[in-house]
Amino acid sequence: MTPLAFEDWPSWPPILQGETDVPAPPAVEQQDTRHGYVAYTHGCRCDICREAKATYQRERRRALKAGGSVPPTAQHGLRTTYVEYGCRCSHCRRAEAAAHRRWNDAKRRAAVLADAS
């Protein structure tokens, strides 16, 4: 099969002989590509973008935990290392426990303030 010469390539949009207006290209229905993970990273917080970010994070965490080892660049003693990489060393477990305690305390304080109102 020989390649087409440039002048033999079909043109778009096709222009019929004697036609003065260029026809519009056919409508193609496609998913809105302006939303998703990338749009979320640029500040969009619509339902589509939030779901895309959540799916990305869920799959990323699953893959990292399935790897079985924490990357050497991960810093131990942080809650994020516990959550993101699945590290269960004593330092990361303590950081997760402390964060959980702070969260529970804040939740209790909010409940007390709501009851006082």
N, CA, C and O of each residue as an XYZ file, in Angstrom:
468
protein
N       0.849     -1.175      0.000
C       0.000      0.000      0.000
C       0.892      1.234      0.000
O       1.776      1.376      0.844
N       0.650      2.119     -0.952
C       1.461      3.325     -1.048
C       0.770      4.465     -0.314
O      -0.454      4.585     -0.367
N       1.532      5.289      0.361
C       0.910      6.407      1.077
C       0.362      7.434      0.096
O       0.858      7.585     -1.020
N      -0.675      8.135      0.544
C      -1.281      9.182     -0.285
C      -0.359     10.391     -0.366
O       0.307     10.756      0.603
N      -0.339     10.985     -1.518
C       0.381     12.240     -1.657
C      -0.438     13.322     -0.963
O      -1.656     13.191     -0.838
N       0.209     14.378     -0.516
C      -0.473     15.426      0.234
C      -1.708     15.952     -0.484
O      -2.751     16.157      0.138
N      -1.595     16.170     -1.788
C      -2.727     16.738     -2.527
C      -3.881     15.755     -2.673
O      -4.993     16.155     -3.018
N      -3.628     14.463     -2.412
C      -4.689     13.456     -2.506
C      -5.412     13.221     -1.178
O      -6.403     12.492     -1.131
N      -4.927     13.828     -0.114
C      -5.563     13.638      1.182
C      -6.960     14.233      1.150
O      -7.170     15.291      0.556
N      -7.914     13.566      1.780
C      -9.256     14.144      1.825
C      -9.244     15.387      2.711
O      -8.568     15.419      3.739
N      -9.980     16.386      2.313
C     -10.009     17.616      3.108
C     -11.203     17.595      4.052
O     -12.220     16.954      3.788
N     -11.056     18.290      5.124
C     -12.169     18.461      6.069
C     -12.324     19.920      6.351
O     -11.321     20.584      6.608
N     -13.478     20.450      6.323
C     -14.705     19.791      5.913
C     -14.767     19.648      4.409
O     -14.167     20.441      3.682
N     -15.493     18.635      3.929
C     -15.570     18.453      2.478
C     -16.332     19.610      1.843
O     -17.414     19.977      2.301
N     -15.780     20.162      0.823
C     -16.419     21.285      0.140
C     -16.892     20.785     -1.215
O     -16.111     20.283     -2.022
N     -18.186     20.936     -1.441
C     -18.756     20.491     -2.716
C     -18.540     21.555     -3.773
O     -18.463     22.747     -3.474
N     -18.444     21.118     -4.981
C     -18.199     22.046     -6.077
C     -19.372     23.032     -6.179
O     -20.533     22.623     -6.164
N     -19.064     24.317     -6.282
C     -20.082     25.344     -6.403
C     -20.638     25.807     -5.068
O     -21.458     26.725     -5.034
N     -20.224     25.209     -3.988
C     -20.736     25.588     -2.667
C     -19.903     26.744     -2.131
O     -18.674     26.701     -2.190
N     -20.551     27.762     -1.615
C     -19.808     28.914     -1.123
C     -19.617     28.864      0.382
O     -18.615     29.365      0.891
N     -20.558     28.271      1.103
C     -20.425     28.166      2.560
C     -19.808     26.823      2.923
O     -20.127     25.797      2.323
N     -18.936     26.844      3.896
C     -18.309     25.619      4.366
C     -19.270     24.944      5.336
O     -19.726     25.577      6.289
N     -19.586     23.673      5.113
C     -20.510     23.007      6.023
C     -19.870     22.782      7.392
O     -18.653     22.644      7.514
N     -20.713     22.751      8.404
C     -20.230     22.507      9.767
C     -19.897     21.035      9.915
O     -20.548     20.192      9.299
N     -18.888     20.705     10.727
C     -18.583     19.294     10.943
C     -19.751     18.625     11.662
O     -20.502     19.294     12.372
N     -19.911     17.327     11.488
C     -21.021     16.638     12.141
C     -20.876     16.708     13.655
O     -19.768     16.695     14.192
N     -22.025     16.782     14.333
C     -22.011     16.846     15.801
C     -21.596     15.489     16.350
O     -22.150     14.460     15.964
N     -20.641     15.489     17.231
C     -20.184     14.266     17.869
C     -20.466     14.398     19.351
O     -19.982     15.315     20.014
N     -21.253     13.471     19.856
C     -21.581     13.527     21.273
C     -20.427     12.896     22.043
O     -20.038     11.761     21.770
N     -19.891     13.625     22.990
C     -18.791     13.098     23.777
C     -18.901     13.584     25.209
O     -19.594     14.557     25.508
N     -18.209     12.891     26.073
C     -18.231     13.239     27.487
C     -17.533     14.574     27.689
O     -16.574     14.904     26.991
N     -18.026     15.327     28.644
C     -17.422     16.618     28.947
C     -16.035     16.369     29.524
O     -15.906     15.872     30.643
N     -15.001     16.712     28.767
C     -13.639     16.425     29.197
C     -13.058     17.547     30.050
O     -11.900     17.477     30.462
N     -13.841     18.568     30.315
C     -13.322     19.663     31.125
C     -13.366     19.330     32.611
O     -12.781     20.047     33.422
N     -14.050     18.254     32.974
C     -14.164     17.886     34.384
C     -13.500     16.546     34.625
O     -13.408     15.709     33.727
N     -13.042     16.359     35.839
C     -12.373     15.125     36.216
C     -11.233     15.434     37.174
O     -11.210     16.486     37.812
N     -10.293     14.509     37.264
C      -9.193     14.650     38.219
C      -8.376     15.923     37.970
O      -8.037     16.635     38.915
N      -8.065     16.206     36.718
C      -7.237     17.377     36.410
C      -7.963     18.663     36.787
O      -7.360     19.574     37.354
N      -9.245     18.739     36.478
C     -10.016     19.937     36.837
C     -10.057     20.099     38.353
O     -10.027     21.220     38.860
N     -10.127     18.982     39.080
C     -10.116     19.047     40.542
C      -8.814     19.674     41.029
O      -8.822     20.498     41.943
N      -7.698     19.284     40.419
C      -6.408     19.838     40.847
C      -6.301     21.325     40.538
O      -5.457     22.024     41.099
N      -7.163     21.806     39.641
C      -7.176     23.238     39.319
C      -8.263     23.990     40.066
O      -8.526     25.157     39.777
N      -8.902     23.323     41.033
C      -9.839     24.015     41.914
C     -11.304     23.723     41.731
O     -12.110     24.196     42.532
N     -11.706     22.963     40.712
C     -13.135     22.654     40.521
C     -13.568     21.654     41.589
O     -12.857     20.684     41.854
N     -14.720     21.881     42.198
C     -15.215     20.985     43.235
C     -16.627     20.485     42.921
O     -17.409     20.214     43.832
N     -16.948     20.365     41.638
C     -18.259     19.834     41.259
C     -18.280     18.334     41.595
O     -17.241     17.750     41.904
N     -19.454     17.724     41.535
C     -19.592     16.312     41.886
C     -18.727     15.405     41.011
O     -18.138     14.442     41.504
N     -18.650     15.710     39.718
C     -17.852     14.887     38.799
C     -16.377     14.928     39.197
O     -15.716     13.891     39.262
N     -15.874     16.122     39.460
C     -14.452     16.276     39.805
C     -14.136     15.669     41.167
O     -13.085     15.053     41.342
N     -15.035     15.838     42.130
C     -14.804     15.249     43.453
C     -14.780     13.733     43.381
O     -13.948     13.091     44.021
N     -15.694     13.157     42.600
C     -15.721     11.701     42.452
C     -14.462     11.201     41.738
O     -13.915     10.158     42.097
N     -14.004     11.945     40.730
C     -12.784     11.560     40.023
C     -11.581     11.585     40.959
O     -10.741     10.686     40.912
N     -11.490     12.592     41.798
C     -10.381     12.692     42.756
C     -10.448     11.555     43.775
O      -9.429     10.948     44.106
N     -11.655     11.273     44.269
C     -11.821     10.199     45.251
C     -11.434      8.850     44.649
O     -10.771      8.043     45.302
N     -11.841      8.608     43.422
C     -11.496      7.356     42.752
C      -9.987      7.249     42.556
O      -9.395      6.196     42.791
N      -9.375      8.341     42.128
C      -7.922      8.360     41.937
C      -7.204      8.026     43.245
O      -6.313      7.177     43.273
N      -7.595      8.693     44.318
C      -6.938      8.475     45.611
C      -7.149      7.048     46.105
O      -6.222      6.419     46.617
N      -8.376      6.535     45.952
C      -8.686      5.179     46.396
C      -7.798      4.171     45.659
O      -7.217      3.282     46.281
N      -7.697      4.308     44.349
C      -6.874      3.388     43.559
C      -5.387      3.556     43.865
O      -4.641      2.578     43.903
N      -4.968      4.786     44.081
C      -3.564      5.053     44.399
C      -3.181      4.410     45.726
O      -2.130      3.777     45.838
N      -4.038      4.575     46.731
C      -3.758      3.978     48.042
C      -3.746      2.459     47.963
O      -2.899      1.798     48.564
N      -4.705      1.913     47.209
C      -4.767      0.452     47.061
C      -3.478     -0.059     46.420
O      -2.926     -1.069     46.858
N      -3.004      0.621     45.402
C      -1.783      0.200     44.714
C      -0.565      0.320     45.625
O       0.300     -0.556     45.633
N      -0.502      1.405     46.391
C       0.642      1.592     47.285
C       0.663      0.533     48.380
O       1.719     -0.006     48.714
N      -0.506      0.240     48.935
C      -0.571     -0.766     49.998
C      -0.290     -2.162     49.447
O       0.313     -2.990     50.129
N      -0.719     -2.418     48.230
C      -0.493     -3.726     47.618
C       0.994     -3.953     47.347
O       1.457     -5.093     47.307
N       1.734     -2.867     47.164
C       3.172     -2.966     46.918
C       3.907     -3.591     48.077
O       4.973     -4.177     47.888
N       3.363     -3.481     49.275
C       3.935     -4.135     50.439
C       5.091     -3.415     51.093
O       5.482     -3.794     52.197
N       5.642     -2.426     50.489
C       6.750     -1.724     51.124
C       6.538     -0.226     51.012
O       5.965      0.275     50.045
N       7.009      0.460     52.011
C       6.903      1.914     52.042
C       8.105      2.484     51.302
O       9.234      2.060     51.550
N       7.885      3.439     50.395
C       9.020      4.012     49.670
C      10.032      4.648     50.627
O       9.644      5.145     51.684
N      11.297      4.643     50.283
C      12.319      5.201     51.168
C      12.161      6.704     51.378
O      12.701      7.251     52.340
N      11.428      7.378     50.494
C      11.252      8.821     50.655
C      10.144      9.169     51.639
O      10.000     10.333     52.012
N       9.355      8.177     52.071
C       8.255      8.443     53.006
C       8.818      8.789     54.382
O       9.772      8.171     54.856
N       8.211      9.784     55.006
C       8.654     10.203     56.331
C       7.799      9.491     57.376
O       6.572      9.584     57.337
N       8.419      8.798     58.287
C       7.696      8.047     59.315
C       7.324      8.962     60.472
O       7.957      9.990     60.712
N       6.278      8.555     61.180
C       5.799      9.336     62.304
C       4.729     10.338     61.904
O       4.387     11.230     62.681
N       4.194     10.193     60.684
C       3.138     11.072     60.200
C       1.886     10.262     59.905
O       1.959      9.106     59.486
N       0.741     10.885     60.129
C      -0.520     10.218     59.821
C      -0.614      9.919     58.330
O      -1.137      8.875     57.940
N      -0.113     10.821     57.497
C      -0.214     10.604     56.057
C       0.555      9.363     55.611
O       0.137      8.696     54.665
N       1.652      9.043     56.259
C       2.401      7.837     55.899
C       1.588      6.601     56.279
O       1.594      5.602     55.561
N       0.894      6.675     57.402
C       0.015      5.587     57.833
C      -1.113      5.384     56.829
O      -1.402      4.256     56.430
N      -1.749      6.480     56.422
C      -2.921      6.406     55.537
C      -2.519      6.149     54.089
O      -3.049      5.240     53.451
N      -1.599      6.932     53.572
C      -1.255      6.864     52.150
C      -0.466      5.611     51.777
O      -0.726      4.998     50.742
N       0.489      5.233     52.614
C       1.371      4.118     52.269
C       1.067      2.843     53.046
O       1.640      1.791     52.758
N       0.172      2.926     54.026
C      -0.167      1.739     54.792
C       0.930      1.311     55.749
O       0.991      0.145     56.140
N       1.796      2.239     56.131
C       2.882      1.905     57.050
C       2.299      1.664     58.440
O       1.462      2.436     58.907
N       2.735      0.601     59.095
C       2.230      0.279     60.419
C       3.356      0.196     61.450
O       3.262     -0.545     62.429
N       4.417      0.962     61.218
C       5.488      1.004     62.209
C       4.959      1.726     63.448
O       3.915      2.375     63.386
N       5.658      1.620     64.556
C       5.166      2.197     65.808
C       5.026      3.714     65.717
O       4.100      4.278     66.299
N       5.921      4.383     65.001
C       5.857      5.847     64.873
C       4.599      6.278     64.118
O       3.904      7.207     64.530
N       4.321      5.600     63.021
C       3.149      5.965     62.201
C       1.848      5.592     62.920
O       0.859      6.317     62.817
N       1.841      4.471     63.644
C       0.644      4.097     64.413
C       0.348      5.123     65.489
O      -0.810      5.473     65.713
N       1.392      5.613     66.161
C       1.189      6.652     67.192
C       0.650      7.937     66.583
O      -0.218      8.588     67.163
N       1.164      8.300     65.417
C       0.689      9.514     64.748
C      -0.778      9.372     64.354
O      -1.550     10.318     64.509
N      -1.170      8.216     63.851
C      -2.574      7.973     63.486
C      -3.461      8.000     64.729
O      -4.551      8.571     64.696
N      -3.008      7.393     65.818
C      -3.796      7.375     67.060
C      -3.984      8.796     67.599
O      -5.074      9.153     68.045
N      -2.927      9.598     67.557
C      -3.022     10.984     68.039
C      -3.984     11.798     67.177
O      -4.774     12.585     67.698
N      -3.919     11.612     65.876
C      -4.832     12.330     64.981
C      -6.266     11.893     65.230
O      -7.181     12.717     65.216
N      -6.463     10.618     65.457
C      -7.805     10.102     65.730
C      -8.347     10.650     67.052
O      -9.525     10.993     67.155
N      -7.479     10.727     68.055
C      -7.895     11.309     69.347
C      -8.309     12.770     69.179
O      -9.329     13.199     69.719
N      -7.504     13.534     68.421
C      -7.845     14.943     68.189
C      -9.179     15.076     67.472
O      -9.977     15.957     67.792
N      -9.420     14.201     66.505
C     -10.675     14.228     65.759
C     -11.850     13.921     66.689
O     -12.874     14.603     66.649
N     -11.697     12.888     67.529
C     -12.766     12.540     68.477
C     -13.009     13.667     69.473
O     -14.158     13.974     69.791
N     -11.941     14.283     69.966
C     -12.095     15.395     70.917
C     -12.842     16.561     70.274
O     -13.727     17.148     70.895
N     -12.495     16.893     69.052
C     -13.167     17.992     68.355
C     -14.638     17.669     68.131
O     -15.499     18.543     68.234
N     -14.916     16.418     67.828
C     -16.296     15.987     67.619
C     -17.098     16.107     68.925
O     -18.243     16.560     68.918
N     -16.489     15.700     70.033
C     -17.173     15.815     71.344
C     -17.402     17.280     71.719
O     -18.472     17.636     72.212
N     -16.392     18.132     71.484
C     -16.557     19.561     71.794
C     -17.684     20.183     70.963
O     -18.463     20.990     71.471
N     -17.764     19.806     69.693
C     -18.826     20.318     68.842
C     -20.194     19.866     69.325
O     -21.159     20.627     69.258
N     -20.284     18.624     69.815
C     -21.554     18.115     70.330
C     -21.956     18.854     71.602
O     -23.132     19.165     71.793
N     -20.979     19.139     72.481
C     -21.265     19.876     73.715
C     -21.739     21.291     73.387
O     -22.702     21.778     73.979
N     -21.071     21.943     72.454
C     -21.465     23.295     72.066
C     -22.868     23.293     71.425
O     -23.649     24.221     71.636
N     -23.174     22.265     70.657
C     -24.488     22.175     70.034
C     -25.576     21.955     71.087
O     -26.675     22.496     70.966
N     -25.270     21.158     72.127
C     -26.238     20.921     73.204
C     -26.439     22.151     74.056
O     -27.531     22.375     74.578
N     -25.385     22.963     74.206
C     -25.473     24.164     75.047
C     -26.322     25.245     74.383
O     -26.858     26.117     75.067
N     -26.447     25.198     73.079
C     -27.214     26.219     72.354
C     -28.691     26.040     72.493
O     -29.462     26.822     71.938
